[in-house]
Each structure stands twice: as structure tokens, then as C-alpha cells.
Amino acid sequence: MRLPESFQRHMKEILGEEFADFLSVYTKRHHRGLVLNTLKMSETEFREQFPHELEKVPWHPGGFYAPKVRALGDDPHHHAGLFYIQEPSAMAPAAAMEAKPGERILDLCAAPGGKSVSMAFAMEGEGLLVANDADYGRARTLSQNIERMGVANALVVNHRAADLAARFPACFDAVMVDVPCSLEGMFRKEEEAVSLYRESLPGRLAPMQEGLLENAHTLTRKGGRIVYSTCTLNTIENEGVVRSFLKRHPDATLRPIDKDVFLSKGVGMEEAWRIWPHKAKGEGHFVALIEKGEDSPLPPPRLEASIRKPSLYESFEKSFLWDSLEGTLIRRKDTLHLFPGPLISLSGLKVLRAGIMLGEMKKKRFVPAHALSHALQKEAFRRFVDFERDSEDIRRYMRGETLRTKEKNGLLVVGVDGVPLGFAKAVDGVLKNHYPKGLRIY
């Protein structure tokens, strides 16, 4: 790989005698990783189910280095949302955030969703996670990943950061701002990033990054925290942006982060994290944790009103689920959505997902959404048929084929190793497949 000369010069200035070691990593393969979905399964259970040895990523409690196998994305456990595939260093910002149950957290530039889902796992289904991306196509991918992970307490929206800052000043306990950057840290993983790189790129991106950090500051309550991160290595987009921000905001301070597992301090900024690919098993990354002033409580938000349960859905719920689902029930045209608790008002927001999409009311029946199968544990469903991960039946189901069954006629949930995967309908000894066409493997 031919690295840009301007990039090499800057890295040599920073690294000095370590530069040769740094260059040597570009002759080696990059590392892959996965994050365990602790909403669905414990680490002990996952290790028992997963057929490969797993090595922990030291900076993330649920992170592992992925085994060197092909088509990990087609694994039934991946389809069931048991893990999220993510580059190991990209797990660092969510680890630095230390999200807690009951908090109100915003992921400002969230797509494709790895940081959002990691924070959701730490929140344990309590509180509100707003996952936003300004690009509609990327926001759709974000929404799909939130759905696959079975995250019930997430609101996925599609807005410019400035619009959210104008609407929700000081409304979040914490804001994640993983900014678009020059991708220097991803050169080994994504060769396209090398071809698109220009010496002027970091300087051109820095004002945009500073603007996003400004919006994050506006959105965060006093005493709240901001995680600023990039997957690039230059000091312009990293320490430079943070220093500029701190000069403008004397109320903001850098909070020290434990360096033991991250190996490297920021360049002239001891409180920040840097992950260098020649020092750690991961790509290049920068993380800074910022605290905003003295502690102040969150303002009470205007809340979305819950509607009454339509009779069609109520009948479905009584016949298909053991217990009634509680929370804020929302109707959007013919679809029903449920958020497990109070929800901020959706008026004027471009919403792609609000909690769990329960399903759609069609004429005189309620048709459950695929998202419902992923949002609940198997114990929630009255009818559940389970297959093992390595069985031919589960592969056939994921290909959209019909299966033979001894189950009584009617709708049921298909699972893999006890984890819900999707719906099917038993009809006279045949299991008719309801697995979404866009998710099928071939």
C-alpha cells in the first residue's frame, strides 16, 4: 500500500523513532471485532454457543476480536442480533462514554450504529437513546441495525446537528459526537480512503468538526459529558479541534480516562486516548471525554402522548404474548410502535424508528413486524420453535424456504439457540416462511 506522503511526514513528526514500527503494520491484515449483545445473552452463554475461540478487546467490556472466518455476517447468531460486527478501535468511544441505565443520551452522527448499540447495551433497556444521522440513507442503515439488535428504548431520527441543538438545548445527560473525518486511521482497512485523501483534507474538515462539537455542547446539560472521537490520526482534527473548543468554553474540562488498556496518551493532551495500530490490536482512533460545567438536572421534556391500544392489536397481544407490553404506544398511519416508557414529543421530528415497531393493521387483522421478534426474549412468546445454529433447518429458514413441522396451525416465532430470529406460520404440517426477503441469505 502506498501511503500519502503528507500523511507519512505528519506521522513521522508525531512518532519519531516509532515511525518505522508504525509503517510496518501496513504490511499486515487489519483486525476485525464483534460486540456481544448483552440484552440477549450473557458472555458465559455466548462463549458456550459460539463455535470459535474468542479473545477479549481490552478497552470494551463486551468486545471481542472476531475469528478469521468467512461470511460472519451470514451467521445465524448475527442475524438474531447476538453480536454486532465492529472494528475493535471503533469500540473505544462507547466504552469511554460509560452509558448508564436511565440516562438520556444522544448519538449525534450515529450511522451505521455500532456506538449506539454499545451504549444501548450498557443502558440495559432503561432511559432514552436518540440515534441521529443527517444522511437519510445512512440513517436507514442505522435504523436497521438498531432493529436487529433488539434495542427497544431508541429513537432514530434524521436531522442536521444544528436543528437538534436548536430544539433540544441542554436536554441530554451525554452526547456522542463521532465526527466525519479524513479516515487516516482506516487506511489499512479501507484502501479507498487512501485514494480519496488529500493533504488539505484535515484542514478543510476541522471547521465542520468544531461545529458538530459546538452543537454537542449546546445539547448537553450542565454537568453532562461529551465524547468526541475520530478514526483519524493527525493532530488538526483531534487535539486541535478539542483545544479550540476548550478555549471557547471555559466551563468545559477534559476528564481523564484510564490509559492502562489504551496504551497511548493524546499528543500533548494527556487526558485523551489514542489507539495506534502499531501499539494495539486495532486501527487508528482518537477519543476525548469532555465534562460540561457544574452539575444541573435535566429539564423535563414535552412528552409524546400514548394512544389507547387498538382492538386488533389487543387481540393479537392476548393470543400471541404471555404478558401485555407497556409503554408509550404510537400510531403512524397504519403502523403501531411502542416505546418502553415516557418518550419525548415526536412533533416536527423526522423519525425513522420510535422504540419497537409492533406491526401493521391491515383490514381486519394485525400483522406483526419483524422488529417485534427481535425486541423480546423467547419467554415473551406463547409459541416458539427453536433450531440449533449449525442445523440445516435454520439455514433453510434464513434462505426463505418452507420447513416441515409438527406444530399446530398458526403464527409462531422461529429461534436459534433460544434467541428469536423471525416469524413463520404453521399450516397443515408446513412451516411457511415469514423471514424478510431483504435479510435472506443465498
C-alpha positions as CSV (number, residue, x, y, z in Angstrom):
1,M,0.0,0.0,0.0
2,R,1.3,3.4,-1.0
3,L,0.6,5.9,1.8
4,P,0.2,9.6,1.1
5,E,3.5,11.4,1.5
6,S,2.0,14.3,3.5
7,F,0.4,11.7,5.9
8,Q,3.7,10.0,6.4
9,R,5.5,13.3,7.1
10,H,3.0,14.2,9.8
11,M,3.1,10.7,11.4
12,K,6.9,10.9,11.5
13,E,6.8,14.2,13.3
14,I,4.5,12.8,15.9
15,L,6.0,9.3,16.3
16,G,9.8,9.9,15.8
17,E,11.7,6.7,16.4
18,E,8.4,4.7,16.4
19,F,7.6,5.6,12.8
20,A,9.2,2.5,11.3
21,D,7.2,0.3,13.6
22,F,4.1,2.3,12.6
23,L,4.8,1.8,8.9
24,S,5.3,-1.9,9.3
25,V,1.6,-2.5,10.3
26,Y,0.5,-1.7,6.7
27,T,2.1,-5.0,5.5
28,K,-0.3,-6.9,7.9
29,R,-4.0,-7.5,7.9
30,H,-6.3,-5.4,9.9
31,H,-8.2,-6.7,12.9
32,R,-11.9,-7.5,13.0
33,G,-14.1,-7.4,16.1
34,L,-17.6,-8.1,17.4
35,V,-19.6,-6.7,20.3
36,L,-21.8,-9.0,22.3
37,N,-25.4,-8.0,22.7
38,T,-25.8,-8.4,26.5
39,L,-29.5,-7.5,26.1
40,K,-29.9,-11.0,24.7
41,M,-27.3,-13.3,26.2
42,S,-24.5,-13.3,28.8
43,E,-20.9,-13.7,27.9
44,T,-20.8,-17.1,29.5
45,E,-23.7,-18.3,27.5
46,F,-22.3,-16.8,24.3
47,R,-19.0,-18.5,24.7
48,E,-20.8,-21.8,25.2
49,Q,-22.8,-21.2,22.0
50,F,-20.2,-19.6,19.7
51,P,-18.1,-22.2,17.8
52,H,-14.8,-20.3,17.8
53,E,-12.3,-19.1,20.4
54,L,-12.8,-15.6,21.5
55,E,-10.2,-13.1,22.6
56,K,-11.3,-10.0,24.6
57,V,-10.8,-6.5,23.3
58,P,-9.2,-4.8,26.4
59,W,-11.0,-1.5,26.1
60,H,-14.6,-2.7,25.8
61,P,-16.3,-4.9,28.3
62,G,-18.3,-6.7,25.6
63,G,-15.9,-6.5,22.8
64,F,-14.0,-9.5,21.2
65,Y,-11.7,-10.0,18.3
66,A,-13.6,-11.7,15.6
67,P,-12.5,-15.1,14.4
68,K,-10.9,-15.3,11.0
69,V,-13.8,-16.9,9.3
70,R,-15.6,-16.0,6.1
71,A,-19.2,-14.7,5.9
72,L,-19.5,-13.9,9.6
73,G,-22.4,-11.6,8.6
74,D,-24.4,-14.7,7.5
75,D,-24.0,-16.4,10.9
76,P,-27.5,-17.1,12.4
77,H,-26.3,-15.6,15.6
78,H,-25.5,-12.4,13.8
79,H,-28.9,-12.3,12.1
80,A,-30.5,-12.9,15.5
81,G,-28.7,-9.8,16.9
82,L,-26.5,-11.7,19.3
83,F,-23.5,-9.6,18.2
84,Y,-22.6,-6.5,16.2
85,I,-19.6,-6.7,13.8
86,Q,-17.3,-3.7,14.5
87,E,-13.6,-2.8,14.1
88,P,-12.1,-3.1,17.6
89,S,-10.8,0.5,17.9
90,A,-14.2,1.8,17.0
91,M,-15.5,0.3,20.2
92,A,-13.4,2.8,22.2
93,P,-15.8,5.9,22.2
94,A,-18.8,3.9,23.6
95,A,-16.5,2.5,26.3
96,A,-15.4,6.0,27.2
97,M,-19.0,7.2,27.4
98,E,-19.8,4.7,30.2
99,A,-23.6,5.0,29.5
100,K,-25.8,4.1,32.4
101,P,-29.4,2.8,32.7
102,G,-32.0,5.6,32.9
103,E,-29.9,8.3,31.2
104,R,-30.9,10.4,28.2
105,I,-28.2,10.0,25.6
106,L,-27.8,11.4,22.0
107,D,-25.5,9.8,19.4
108,L,-25.2,12.8,17.0
109,C,-23.5,11.2,14.0
110,A,-24.6,7.6,14.7
111,A,-24.6,5.6,11.4
112,P,-24.1,2.8,10.9
113,G,-24.8,2.2,14.6
114,G,-22.0,0.4,16.4
115,K,-21.6,3.1,19.1
116,S,-25.3,3.5,19.6
117,V,-25.9,-0.2,20.2
118,S,-22.9,-0.5,22.5
119,M,-24.4,2.4,24.6
120,A,-27.8,0.7,24.4
121,F,-26.4,-2.5,25.9
122,A,-24.9,-0.5,28.8
123,M,-28.3,1.3,29.3
124,E,-30.0,-2.1,29.8
125,G,-33.2,-1.0,28.2
126,E,-33.8,1.9,30.5
127,G,-33.8,5.6,29.6
128,L,-33.8,7.2,26.2
129,L,-31.2,6.8,23.4
130,V,-31.6,9.2,20.4
131,A,-29.6,7.9,17.4
132,N,-29.3,10.6,14.7
133,D,-27.7,10.8,11.3
134,A,-28.0,13.7,8.9
135,D,-27.8,11.5,5.8
136,Y,-31.1,9.7,5.2
137,G,-29.6,6.6,3.5
138,R,-27.2,6.2,6.4
139,A,-30.0,6.8,8.9
140,R,-31.9,3.9,7.4
141,T,-29.0,1.6,7.8
142,L,-28.7,2.8,11.4
143,S,-32.4,2.0,12.0
144,Q,-32.0,-1.5,10.6
145,N,-29.0,-2.2,12.9
146,I,-30.9,-0.9,15.9
147,E,-33.8,-3.2,15.0
148,R,-31.6,-6.3,14.6
149,M,-30.0,-5.7,18.0
150,G,-33.5,-5.6,19.5
151,V,-33.0,-2.1,21.1
152,A,-36.4,-1.0,22.4
153,N,-35.5,2.3,24.0
154,A,-34.0,4.0,20.9
155,L,-35.4,6.9,18.8
156,V,-33.8,7.0,15.4
157,V,-34.0,10.4,13.6
158,N,-32.6,12.1,10.5
159,H,-31.6,15.8,11.2
160,R,-28.8,18.2,10.9
161,A,-27.0,18.6,14.2
162,A,-27.8,22.3,14.3
163,D,-31.5,21.6,14.1
164,L,-31.4,19.2,17.0
165,A,-29.3,21.8,19.0
166,A,-31.9,24.4,18.4
167,R,-34.7,22.1,19.5
168,F,-33.1,20.3,22.5
169,P,-30.7,22.7,24.3
170,A,-29.2,21.1,27.5
171,C,-31.6,18.2,27.2
172,F,-29.1,15.2,27.3
173,D,-27.0,13.7,30.0
174,A,-24.4,12.8,27.4
175,V,-23.7,13.3,23.7
176,M,-21.6,11.1,21.5
177,V,-20.1,13.1,18.6
178,D,-18.1,10.7,16.4
179,V,-17.4,13.1,13.6
180,P,-16.9,12.5,9.8
181,C,-13.1,12.7,9.3
182,S,-10.2,12.1,6.9
183,L,-10.1,8.4,7.8
184,E,-6.3,8.2,8.3
185,G,-6.8,5.6,10.9
186,M,-8.7,3.3,8.5
187,F,-6.0,3.3,5.7
188,R,-5.1,-0.3,6.4
189,K,-8.7,-1.4,6.4
190,E,-10.2,0.8,3.6
191,E,-7.9,1.4,0.7
192,E,-10.5,3.7,-0.9
193,A,-9.7,6.1,2.0
194,V,-6.1,6.3,0.7
195,S,-7.1,7.2,-2.8
196,L,-9.5,10.0,-1.6
197,Y,-7.0,11.5,0.8
198,R,-5.5,15.0,0.1
199,E,-3.1,16.9,2.2
200,S,-5.6,19.7,2.6
201,L,-8.4,17.4,3.8
202,P,-7.8,17.6,7.6
203,G,-7.8,21.4,7.5
204,R,-10.9,21.5,5.4
205,L,-12.8,19.1,7.8
206,A,-11.8,20.7,11.1
207,P,-14.3,23.7,10.9
208,M,-17.1,21.2,10.4
209,Q,-15.9,19.1,13.3
210,E,-15.7,22.1,15.5
211,G,-19.3,23.0,14.5
212,L,-20.5,19.5,15.5
213,L,-18.7,19.7,18.8
214,E,-20.4,23.1,19.4
215,N,-23.8,21.6,18.8
216,A,-22.9,18.7,21.2
217,H,-22.1,21.3,23.9
218,T,-25.4,23.0,23.3
219,L,-27.3,19.7,23.6
220,T,-25.6,18.6,26.8
221,R,-26.9,19.6,30.2
222,K,-24.5,21.2,32.7
223,G,-22.6,18.5,34.4
224,G,-23.1,16.2,31.5
225,R,-20.5,14.7,29.3
226,I,-19.5,14.7,25.6
227,V,-17.4,12.1,23.9
228,Y,-15.5,13.5,20.8
229,S,-13.9,10.9,18.6
230,T,-12.4,10.3,15.2
231,C,-10.9,7.5,13.3
232,T,-8.1,9.7,12.0
233,L,-4.5,10.3,13.3
234,N,-3.5,13.9,12.6
235,T,-3.5,16.5,15.3
236,I,-5.5,19.0,13.4
237,E,-8.8,17.0,13.6
238,N,-8.0,15.6,17.0
239,E,-6.2,17.6,19.7
240,G,-6.5,20.7,17.6
241,V,-10.3,20.6,17.4
242,V,-10.6,19.8,21.2
243,R,-8.1,22.6,22.2
244,S,-10.0,25.1,20.1
245,F,-13.3,24.1,21.7
246,L,-11.9,24.3,25.2
247,K,-10.6,27.8,24.6
248,R,-14.1,28.9,23.6
249,H,-15.7,27.1,26.6
250,P,-14.0,27.7,29.9
251,D,-16.9,25.8,31.6
252,A,-15.8,22.6,29.8
253,T,-12.9,20.4,31.0
254,L,-11.3,17.2,29.8
255,R,-12.0,14.3,32.1
256,P,-9.0,11.9,32.5
257,I,-9.6,8.4,31.1
258,D,-7.8,5.3,32.3
259,K,-4.9,4.7,29.9
260,D,-3.9,1.2,31.0
261,V,-5.8,-0.5,28.3
262,F,-5.4,2.2,25.6
263,L,-1.6,2.4,25.7
264,S,-1.3,5.9,24.4
265,K,-2.0,9.4,25.5
266,G,-3.1,12.2,23.2
267,V,-0.4,14.3,21.6
268,G,0.3,16.9,24.2
269,M,-3.1,16.1,25.7
270,E,-2.6,13.5,28.5
271,E,-6.3,13.2,29.3
272,A,-7.2,11.9,25.8
273,W,-7.0,8.4,24.3
274,R,-5.1,7.5,21.2
275,I,-5.1,4.0,19.7
276,W,-2.1,3.5,17.4
277,P,-2.2,0.4,15.2
278,H,1.5,-0.5,15.9
279,K,0.8,-0.5,19.7
280,A,-2.6,-2.1,19.9
281,K,-4.7,-4.7,18.0
282,G,-6.8,-2.2,16.2
283,E,-6.8,0.7,13.7
284,G,-6.1,4.3,14.5
285,H,-8.5,6.2,16.8
286,F,-8.8,9.3,19.0
287,V,-11.2,9.7,21.9
288,A,-11.6,12.7,24.3
289,L,-14.1,12.8,27.2
290,I,-15.3,16.3,28.0
291,E,-17.4,17.4,31.0
292,K,-19.6,20.4,30.8
293,G,-19.5,22.7,33.8
294,E,-21.2,22.2,37.2
295,D,-24.0,19.7,37.7
296,S,-27.5,20.6,36.8
297,P,-30.6,18.4,36.4
298,L,-32.2,17.7,33.0
299,P,-35.2,19.9,32.1
300,P,-38.4,18.0,31.8
301,P,-39.2,17.4,28.1
302,R,-42.5,17.7,26.3
303,L,-43.7,14.1,26.1
304,E,-45.4,12.1,23.4
305,A,-49.0,11.1,24.4
306,S,-49.7,7.4,24.4
307,I,-52.8,6.2,22.4
308,R,-55.2,3.5,23.5
309,K,-54.5,0.0,22.2
310,P,-56.5,-0.6,19.0
311,S,-58.7,-3.7,19.4
312,L,-57.0,-5.5,16.6
313,Y,-53.6,-5.2,18.3
314,E,-55.0,-6.0,21.7
315,S,-56.5,-9.3,20.4
316,F,-53.2,-10.2,18.8
317,E,-51.3,-9.4,22.0
318,K,-53.6,-11.5,24.2
319,S,-53.3,-14.5,21.9
320,F,-49.6,-14.4,21.0
321,L,-47.8,-12.9,24.0
322,W,-47.9,-14.0,27.6
323,D,-47.9,-10.5,29.0
324,S,-49.2,-7.1,27.8
325,L,-46.5,-4.7,26.7
326,E,-46.4,-1.4,28.5
327,G,-45.1,2.0,27.5
328,T,-45.9,4.8,25.1
329,L,-48.0,3.5,22.2
330,I,-47.7,5.4,18.9
331,R,-49.7,5.1,15.7
332,R,-48.1,6.3,12.5
333,K,-50.6,5.8,9.7
334,D,-51.4,2.0,9.9
335,T,-48.3,1.0,11.9
336,L,-48.0,0.7,15.6
337,H,-44.9,1.5,17.7
338,L,-44.1,1.1,21.4
339,F,-41.5,2.9,23.4
340,P,-40.9,1.3,26.8
341,G,-41.5,4.4,29.0
342,P,-42.0,8.1,28.6
343,L,-40.9,9.4,25.2
344,I,-40.1,13.0,24.1
345,S,-42.6,14.6,21.7
346,L,-42.1,13.5,18.1
347,S,-43.8,16.5,16.6
348,G,-41.7,18.1,13.9
349,L,-39.1,15.3,14.0
350,K,-38.1,13.2,11.1
351,V,-38.5,9.8,12.8
352,L,-37.3,6.5,11.3
353,R,-37.8,4.4,14.4
354,A,-39.5,5.1,17.7
355,G,-38.9,2.2,20.1
356,I,-40.3,-1.1,18.8
357,M,-42.2,-1.3,15.6
358,L,-45.0,-3.7,16.7
359,G,-46.7,-4.2,13.3
360,E,-49.3,-3.1,10.8
361,M,-53.1,-3.1,10.9
362,K,-54.4,-4.5,7.6
363,K,-58.1,-4.5,7.1
364,K,-59.4,-6.8,9.9
365,R,-56.1,-8.2,11.2
366,F,-52.9,-7.2,12.8
367,V,-49.7,-8.3,11.1
368,P,-46.6,-8.2,13.5
369,A,-43.4,-6.6,12.3
370,H,-40.1,-8.5,12.1
371,A,-38.8,-6.0,14.7
372,L,-41.1,-7.4,17.3
373,S,-39.4,-10.8,17.1
374,H,-36.1,-9.2,17.9
375,A,-37.2,-6.9,20.6
376,L,-38.4,-9.6,23.0
377,Q,-37.0,-12.7,24.6
378,K,-38.3,-16.1,23.8
379,E,-40.2,-16.3,27.1
380,A,-42.5,-13.5,25.9
381,F,-44.0,-15.6,23.1
382,R,-46.7,-18.2,23.6
383,R,-45.4,-20.1,20.6
384,F,-41.7,-20.6,19.9
385,V,-39.9,-23.2,17.8
386,D,-36.1,-23.4,18.3
387,F,-33.3,-24.7,16.0
388,E,-29.6,-25.1,16.6
389,R,-27.1,-22.7,14.9
390,D,-25.5,-25.4,12.8
391,S,-28.7,-27.1,11.7
392,E,-29.8,-27.3,8.1
393,D,-33.3,-26.2,9.2
394,I,-32.1,-22.8,10.4
395,R,-30.2,-22.3,7.1
396,R,-33.2,-23.2,5.1
397,Y,-35.3,-20.7,7.2
398,M,-32.8,-17.9,6.6
399,R,-33.0,-18.7,2.8
400,G,-36.7,-18.2,2.9
401,E,-37.6,-21.9,2.4
402,T,-40.5,-23.8,3.9
403,L,-40.0,-26.4,6.5
404,R,-41.9,-29.5,7.7
405,T,-43.3,-29.1,11.2
406,K,-45.4,-30.9,13.8
407,E,-46.6,-27.6,15.3
408,K,-50.3,-26.8,15.4
409,N,-51.5,-24.3,12.8
410,G,-50.9,-20.7,13.5
411,L,-48.3,-18.0,13.8
412,L,-45.1,-18.7,15.8
413,V,-41.6,-17.4,16.4
414,V,-38.6,-19.2,15.0
415,G,-35.4,-19.0,17.1
416,V,-31.8,-20.1,17.0
417,D,-30.3,-21.5,20.2
418,G,-33.1,-19.9,22.2
419,V,-32.8,-16.4,20.6
420,P,-35.8,-15.2,18.5
421,L,-34.9,-14.8,14.8
422,G,-38.2,-14.2,13.0
423,F,-41.8,-15.3,12.3
424,A,-43.3,-18.2,10.5
425,K,-46.8,-19.7,10.2
426,A,-47.6,-23.4,10.6
427,V,-50.2,-24.6,8.1
428,D,-51.1,-28.4,7.9
429,G,-47.6,-29.6,8.7
430,V,-45.7,-27.0,6.7
431,L,-43.9,-24.0,8.3
432,K,-44.5,-21.1,5.9
433,N,-41.6,-18.7,6.0
434,H,-42.0,-15.0,7.0
435,Y,-38.3,-14.1,7.2
436,P,-38.0,-10.8,5.4
437,K,-36.7,-11.1,1.8
438,G,-34.1,-8.4,2.3
439,L,-32.4,-10.4,5.1
440,R,-32.3,-13.8,3.4
441,I,-29.0,-15.5,2.6
442,Y,-28.4,-17.2,-0.7
